[in-house]
Amino acid sequence: MSLSVADAVLLAAGPSPSPSPTPSDTQTPRVPSLQDAQESATNAAGWVEQNWSTWLAIGLQVLLVLVIAAVLRVAVRRAITKLIDRMSRTAQSSDGSPLGGLLVNVERRRQRSQAIGSVLRSVASFLIMGTAALMILSAFNINLAPLLASAGVAGVAIGFGARNLVTDFLSGVFMILEDQYGVGDTIDAGVASGEVIEVGLRVTKLRGDNGEIWYVRNGEVKRIGNLSQGWATANVDVTVAASEDLDKVKATLDEVAGKMGAEEPWNELLWGPIEVLGLDSVLLDSMVVRLSAKTMPGKSLTVERELRWRVKRAFDAADIRIVGGATAPAEEAPDDPTAGMAAPSAYANTASPQSAAASPLTPPAPTSTTK
């Protein structure tokens, strides 16, 4: 059957649009019936019946992980607490003498033990609960590989970027654990020295001799000299003339040491008798006698100053001469300013016979003649 040109154009243009439906032609929404609700409930019950075993297994696994994590956390925290208490008791009973008590410094050791115990308990809780959280996520079939990979990359980046911070933190932890120093101690940290006013895991604050505050990073401290633990030593060197009587010098020093050790408050600062150790050196014109004593930590300079004061007064009373340093020149009479002048000469006086005899002869005046 052949088509005309008009039919071909109409077919190429496509079907003509249908007229828009009138509001009466639109369908009203279908209201679900009781049968539809029953069918939906049946499907939901079937889906729950099919998956309840999986849900129960996941719930029991999560509950088991939480119980194990809680029990392990409590056990580890108790173990850390008992370890810290044992360390404190060991330090307290290491020496029953007063000197041993000051060496250990029980109260400060207790405070330091509590600090390191708190740090260890926090770290243990973080590790245990973090591991439990990862196991719970794994129980819900969550892929942990991207999370762990991201955490690993972040850890490496932080480790390289904050290596000084990590070093400071670890150094602070070991410093607290070993009780190297505490608040109130006078230390020499190499980079700075002074009294410790604050101890942290990253920074230690020192008060210098002139009142300045030093912030010392724990990772930069290579050696620590604690001047407040144990006992200190007071050493005094006395230089006397080589011609002095050694027995007299020793008797005078023994008398000074005995009096100072029996007086307040020096008997509390001195933890042992002041000993005359003997001659430390002998020279042509002098000799050095050394005195030494154990003192309370940080009080050695005070004892040395008082001991020098007493020795000087005792030597002056005993007519013992203290020498040392450059020898002062002996006093001499002032020079006569005329000593270098020559004696006056007789020729200096023009009226003297010597001057008249040495003066040149004057020629006689010429006489005039008249004829």
Secondary structure, 3 states (H helix, E strand, C coil): CCCCHHHHHHHHHCCCCCCCCCCCCCCCCCCCCHHHHHHHHHHHHHHHHHHHHHHHHHHHHHHHHHHHHHHHHHHHHHHHHHHHHHHHHHHHCCCCCHHHHHHHCHHHHHHHHHHHHHHHHHHHHHHHHHHHHHHHHHHCCCCCHHHHHHHHHHHHHHHHHCHHHHHHHHHHHHHHHHCCCCCCCEEECCCCEEEEEEECCCEEEEECCCCCEEEEEHHHCCCCEECCCCCEEEEEEEEEECCCCHHHHHHHHHHHHHHHHHCCCHHHHECCCCEEEEEEEECCCEEEEEEEEEECCCCHHHHHHHHHHHHHHHHHHCCCCECCCCCCCCCCCCCCCCCCCCCCCHHHCCCCHHHHHHCCCCCCCCCCCCC
